Amino acid sequence: MVSCLVVETDLGFCALATRGRGLWRSCLPMTDPQRALDALRAVCKNFAPPETWCPESTSIGLLHEAASHLIAFLRGEPVDLTATPLDLYDLRPFTKAVLRECSRIPRGETLTYGELARRVGHPGAARAVGQIMARNVLPPFVPCHRVVGADGSLTGFGGGIALKIRLLEMEGIVLSKEERPRVLANHSAVLRGDS
């Protein structure tokens, strides 16, 4: 049985899910509760059919504790999201290793995809790490926003580069006035297909 909870944060609505062994899935902030739930279901579709869901669960303490930490984190408070136990049991070993190592990146710091690959014993697997980050099933509890390109560039992010910048800045990483518009303009060009 999957229990889920949708919460409102300063940045939008987030959905969290558990199967009782830890936080199992989460989503980045969405504009409304239904979008958050839809995003969560999209991540879970291959693992938990909708009939196994209890969308209005209020009895799962883990979800409420995780939600409390998430709300504070997205408010900019220095919350340790690693205190929330994660349920990674259904993931492949390499994916688990990458997500666990990503969880160790301290608040206010970044790591490159290549360095993350090296730390899990697979130097040269930066692209594979990038794919795992792109499909992160536990944002921001697994802080994929802290992973950057080899040159330090802010590369793709499921919630958009603007949200990645906001999360990093909330953690104390400040982009210069010159750097911020360049990052956003380059990302917009990529989205339009200009490069």
Phi, psi and omega per residue, in radians:
M1 nan 2.355 3.109
V2 -1.846 2.223 3.046
S3 -1.892 2.432 -3.114
C4 -2.372 2.860 -3.100
L5 -2.580 2.343 3.048
V6 -1.894 2.271 -3.114
V7 -2.211 2.608 3.059
E8 -1.648 2.294 3.106
T9 -2.107 3.057 3.095
D10 -1.092 -0.393 -3.100
L11 -1.805 -0.034 -3.134
G12 2.407 -2.913 -3.102
F13 -1.674 2.359 3.104
C14 -2.150 2.575 3.088
A15 -2.036 2.482 -3.135
L16 -2.235 2.566 3.124
A17 -2.411 2.589 3.063
T18 -2.424 2.678 2.969
R19 -1.916 0.213 3.083
G20 1.742 -0.146 -3.104
R21 -1.849 0.030 -3.056
G22 2.554 3.085 3.078
L23 -1.200 2.175 -3.018
W24 -1.732 -0.718 -3.133
R25 -2.599 2.669 3.055
S26 -2.653 2.962 3.100
C27 -2.369 2.785 3.065
L28 -1.256 2.866 -3.110
P29 -1.025 2.393 3.111
M30 -2.118 2.915 -3.062
T31 -1.290 -0.415 3.125
D32 -2.604 2.860 -3.065
P33 -1.045 -0.666 -3.116
Q34 -1.150 -0.702 3.099
R35 -1.109 -0.679 3.110
A36 -1.104 -0.792 3.126
L37 -1.133 -0.705 3.101
D38 -1.103 -0.720 3.115
A39 -1.102 -0.736 3.127
L40 -1.127 -0.778 3.131
R41 -1.101 -0.628 3.125
A42 -1.093 -0.672 3.123
V43 -1.229 -0.522 -3.048
C44 -1.678 -0.138 -2.921
K45 -0.944 -0.593 -3.120
N46 -1.452 -0.115 -3.034
F47 -2.014 -0.481 -3.049
A48 -2.531 1.846 3.112
P49 -1.088 2.581 -3.067
P50 -0.917 -0.535 -3.112
E51 -1.209 -0.187 3.111
T52 -1.645 0.107 -3.071
W53 -1.631 2.566 2.992
C54 -2.093 1.453 -2.982
P55 -1.071 -0.445 -3.077
E56 -1.868 0.543 -3.120
S57 -1.047 2.218 3.069
T58 -2.121 0.028 -3.043
S59 -1.734 -0.034 -3.074
I60 -1.641 1.806 -3.121
G61 -1.018 -0.642 -3.134
L62 -1.007 -0.776 -3.123
L63 -1.118 -0.705 -3.134
H64 -1.185 -0.676 3.090
E65 -1.158 -0.786 3.106
A66 -1.077 -0.733 3.131
A67 -1.087 -0.725 3.123
S68 -1.070 -0.768 3.101
H69 -1.132 -0.729 -3.120
L70 -1.117 -0.793 3.133
I71 -1.025 -0.797 3.132
A72 -1.134 -0.746 3.139
F73 -1.042 -0.812 -3.102
L74 -1.330 -0.106 2.998
R75 -1.549 -0.162 3.128
G76 1.712 0.090 3.139
E77 -1.330 2.580 -3.115
P78 -1.345 1.272 -3.101
V79 -1.636 2.448 3.088
D80 -1.583 1.700 -3.136
L81 -1.226 -0.262 3.129
T82 -1.225 -0.188 3.086
A83 -1.233 -0.297 3.118
T84 -1.433 2.109 3.104
P85 -1.173 2.430 -3.115
L86 -1.917 2.503 3.068
D87 -1.779 1.761 -3.128
L88 -1.935 0.229 -2.972
Y89 -1.033 -0.516 -3.068
D90 -1.617 0.141 -3.115
L91 -1.714 2.719 3.117
R92 -1.178 2.677 -3.084
P93 -0.952 -0.765 -3.138
F94 -1.128 -0.745 3.121
T95 -1.077 -0.796 3.102
K96 -1.008 -0.795 -3.112
A97 -1.080 -0.750 -3.136
V98 -1.143 -0.798 -3.133
L99 -1.125 -0.713 3.107
R100 -1.101 -0.775 -3.135
E101 -1.185 -0.678 3.087
C102 -1.057 -0.652 3.125
S103 -1.100 -0.346 -3.128
R104 -1.505 -0.118 3.123
I105 -1.204 2.087 -3.086
P106 -1.145 2.621 3.038
R107 -0.932 2.356 3.108
G108 1.470 0.096 3.110
E109 -2.201 2.769 3.074
T110 -2.200 2.882 3.134
L111 -2.516 2.547 3.117
T112 -1.426 2.778 3.077
Y113 -1.022 -0.714 3.136
G114 -1.110 -0.737 3.127
E115 -1.168 -0.670 3.097
L116 -1.096 -0.739 3.089
A117 -1.069 -0.772 3.127
R118 -1.078 -0.727 -3.111
R119 -1.136 -0.424 3.107
V120 -1.712 0.229 3.037
G121 1.475 0.320 3.135
H122 -2.282 1.135 3.113
P123 -1.030 2.461 -3.112
G124 1.595 -0.033 -3.118
A125 -1.793 0.578 -3.109
A126 -1.029 -0.698 -3.140
R127 -1.156 -0.688 3.095
A128 -1.115 -0.707 3.076
V129 -1.095 -0.730 3.102
G130 -1.025 -0.700 3.107
Q131 -1.145 -0.693 3.104
I132 -1.127 -0.743 3.115
M133 -1.113 -0.677 3.132
A134 -1.116 -0.481 -3.130
R135 -1.884 0.386 -3.115
N136 -0.885 2.126 -3.097
V137 -1.610 0.008 -3.092
L138 -2.405 0.795 3.090
P139 -1.315 2.593 -0.220
P140 -1.563 0.229 3.105
F141 -1.068 -0.593 2.891
V142 -1.821 1.841 -2.920
P143 -1.371 1.240 -3.121
C144 -1.118 -0.309 3.082
H145 -1.158 -0.263 3.137
R146 -1.540 0.008 -3.126
V147 -1.757 2.262 -3.032
V148 -2.224 2.974 3.114
G149 -1.196 2.948 -3.087
A150 -1.004 -0.559 -3.139
D151 -1.636 0.170 -3.129
G152 1.530 0.032 -3.106
S153 -1.239 2.620 3.110
L154 -1.512 1.681 -3.105
T155 -1.533 -3.114 -3.029
G156 -0.631 2.592 -3.141
F157 -2.686 2.297 -3.075
G158 -0.981 -0.527 3.136
G159 -1.609 0.068 -3.107
G160 1.658 2.634 -3.102
I161 -1.107 -0.616 3.136
A162 -1.047 -0.713 3.106
L163 -1.200 -0.674 3.106
K164 -1.046 -0.788 3.109
I165 -1.059 -0.794 -3.111
R166 -1.075 -0.760 3.129
L167 -1.113 -0.769 3.130
L168 -1.118 -0.727 3.129
E169 -1.172 -0.602 3.081
M170 -1.103 -0.444 -3.139
E171 -1.619 0.049 3.071
G172 1.737 0.039 3.069
I173 -1.565 1.978 -3.065
V174 -1.884 2.174 3.043
L175 -1.464 2.510 3.114
S176 -1.148 2.821 3.121
K177 -1.052 -0.558 3.128
E178 -1.315 -0.662 -3.056
E179 -1.266 -0.707 -3.047
R180 -1.018 -0.938 -3.141
P181 -1.116 -0.607 3.133
R182 -1.101 -0.753 3.130
V183 -1.080 -0.822 -3.121
L184 -1.157 -0.711 3.141
A185 -1.153 -0.765 3.111
N186 -1.073 -0.731 3.132
H187 -1.131 -0.725 3.130
S188 -1.103 -0.684 3.111
A189 -1.092 -0.719 3.122
V190 -1.115 -0.767 -3.138
L191 -1.090 -0.625 3.127
R192 -1.362 -0.306 -3.102
G193 1.556 0.345 -3.120
D194 -1.308 -0.285 -3.084
S195 -2.096 nan nan
